[in-house]
């Protein structure tokens, strides 16, 4: 048990840092400018045809799916 005592300082430092960041992050939450919020909602609800986004595409075609039967079969040898 004594060997775990070296973890105590790092655990205390981590706990203090988490509490400090949590406390600092509380301020400013919930206060959103009404005009900014209205602009964000309007942009999100804008019809798709007005948005100028490129159509999603893929760099390479999808490979054909292998129809597996669930049975492993070795290729047959050619008779010579």
Protein Blocks (a to p, Z undefined) as FASTA:
>chain_A
ZZmmmmmmmmmmmmmmmmmmmmmmmgophiacfklmmmmmmmmmpcfklpccdddddfbd
cddddddehiacddddddZZ
